Amino acid sequence: MRRILKQLNEAVGVKGSLVLTKDGIVIASHMSRQLEEDVVAAIAANLVRSARRSLERHGLGDFTRFTLSANHGKMVFTDTGPTFLVVVMDRNVELAPVDIEIESAAMRIRNLGQIRV
């Protein structure tokens, strides 16, 4: 899994990526030196938990993917089965070219088989 993340991080504008469980536990990560894994993981886990709770409360089910754009970067969250792929990017990067890489990584993570958490 770490090899998948490392390859994803080679895409232009990607600063780091991680895979976390639906409960917020980090399974694997590959971050650039400018990112603190524990901080990114905490933010990601909180956002995933909040989004899932809000969607459930309004009867919308789970999300399959969402993108957060902020002043200093973007985060893309993709459902990969029992886990989520989280990708951190520069704020000025165009999402469309990186989207293929993200979807490819998500598909490979899904195909790894059962992840026991």
Backbone torsions as a table, in degrees:
resi	resn	phi	psi	omega
1	MET	NA	-39.0	179.8
2	ARG	-61.5	-34.3	178.3
3	ARG	-65.5	-37.7	177.3
4	ILE	-62.4	-45.1	180.0
5	LEU	-65.5	-41.4	179.1
6	LYS	-60.1	-43.6	179.1
7	GLN	-65.7	-41.0	177.7
8	LEU	-60.6	-39.7	-178.2
9	ASN	-68.1	-11.2	176.7
10	GLU	-79.0	-11.5	177.2
11	ALA	-67.7	145.8	-177.9
12	VAL	-59.5	127.9	175.7
13	GLY	89.4	-9.2	179.9
14	VAL	-82.8	125.7	-179.4
15	LYS	-97.1	-25.2	-178.8
16	GLY	178.8	165.3	179.2
17	SER	-151.6	154.6	177.0
18	LEU	-151.7	161.3	175.6
19	VAL	-120.1	127.2	178.7
20	LEU	-131.3	153.9	178.9
21	THR	-72.8	169.1	177.6
22	LYS	-63.7	-19.2	177.3
23	ASP	-92.1	-0.8	176.6
24	GLY	93.8	11.9	178.6
25	ILE	-87.5	129.4	-179.4
26	VAL	-75.5	126.3	178.0
27	ILE	-92.7	-43.4	-179.9
28	ALA	-156.9	152.4	177.5
29	SER	-153.0	158.4	173.4
30	HIS	-148.9	104.9	-174.3
31	MET	-118.1	147.9	172.5
32	SER	-70.4	164.6	-177.7
33	ARG	-63.0	-25.0	-177.6
34	GLN	-78.0	-8.4	179.7
35	LEU	-109.4	142.9	175.3
36	GLU	-99.3	117.2	-175.1
37	GLU	-55.0	-45.1	-176.7
38	ASP	-65.5	-34.5	178.5
39	VAL	-70.1	-46.6	178.9
40	VAL	-61.4	-43.5	179.7
41	ALA	-61.8	-42.1	-180.0
42	ALA	-65.2	-44.1	178.0
43	ILE	-61.9	-48.2	-177.8
44	ALA	-61.1	-46.7	-178.6
45	ALA	-61.5	-41.7	179.5
46	ASN	-65.2	-43.6	179.8
47	LEU	-65.7	-42.5	178.7
48	VAL	-62.0	-47.2	-179.2
49	ARG	-60.9	-45.4	-179.1
50	SER	-65.5	-43.7	-179.7
51	ALA	-64.0	-45.2	-179.6
52	ARG	-62.8	-43.1	-179.4
53	ARG	-64.3	-44.7	-179.2
54	SER	-65.3	-43.8	179.2
55	LEU	-63.9	-41.8	179.0
56	GLU	-63.3	-43.8	-178.8
57	ARG	-58.7	-32.4	-177.5
58	HIS	-100.9	11.9	174.7
59	GLY	70.4	25.9	-177.0
60	LEU	-97.4	-1.1	-179.2
61	GLY	75.6	-165.1	-179.0
62	ASP	-86.5	158.2	174.8
63	PHE	-86.8	153.7	174.9
64	THR	-100.5	-27.8	179.8
65	ARG	-168.0	144.1	169.1
66	PHE	-151.2	155.4	-178.9
67	THR	-120.9	133.3	176.5
68	LEU	-110.4	122.6	176.4
69	SER	-108.9	126.9	-179.3
70	ALA	-127.2	176.5	-178.4
71	ASN	-59.8	-32.6	-173.7
72	HIS	-115.7	11.3	177.9
73	GLY	165.2	-178.3	179.4
74	LYS	-128.7	152.2	172.6
75	MET	-131.6	132.9	177.2
76	VAL	-114.3	129.2	-178.6
77	PHE	-114.4	123.1	-178.3
78	THR	-127.8	128.7	177.6
79	ASP	-70.1	127.9	179.1
80	THR	-123.8	34.6	179.5
81	GLY	98.9	-114.8	178.7
82	PRO	-79.6	-0.8	-176.9
83	THR	-134.2	174.9	172.6
84	PHE	-124.8	139.5	170.7
85	LEU	-92.6	128.1	178.8
86	VAL	-120.1	126.0	-178.3
87	VAL	-120.4	128.6	178.6
88	VAL	-104.6	131.1	-176.5
89	MET	-132.9	161.1	171.6
90	ASP	-59.9	152.1	-178.0
91	ARG	-70.0	-27.7	-176.3
92	ASN	-90.8	-1.9	-178.1
93	VAL	-72.3	137.9	175.3
94	GLU	-76.8	128.9	-175.3
95	LEU	-70.0	-36.2	-174.0
96	ALA	-54.2	-49.6	-179.4
97	PRO	-65.4	-32.8	-178.7
98	VAL	-80.3	-22.3	-176.9
99	ASP	-56.3	-39.0	179.2
100	ILE	-62.3	-42.7	179.4
101	GLU	-65.7	-40.5	179.6
102	ILE	-64.6	-47.5	-179.7
103	GLU	-63.8	-37.7	177.5
104	SER	-63.2	-46.1	178.8
105	ALA	-63.2	-42.3	179.6
106	ALA	-61.3	-42.8	179.5
107	MET	-64.4	-41.6	179.2
108	ARG	-66.7	-36.3	177.1
109	ILE	-66.1	-43.2	177.3
110	ARG	-58.9	-38.6	-175.8
111	ASN	-79.3	-4.8	178.5
112	LEU	-66.5	-18.7	-179.4
113	GLY	105.2	-167.6	-176.4
114	GLN	-66.7	126.7	173.8
115	ILE	-103.7	119.1	-178.7
116	ARG	-88.5	125.3	179.6
117	VAL	-123.5	NA	NA
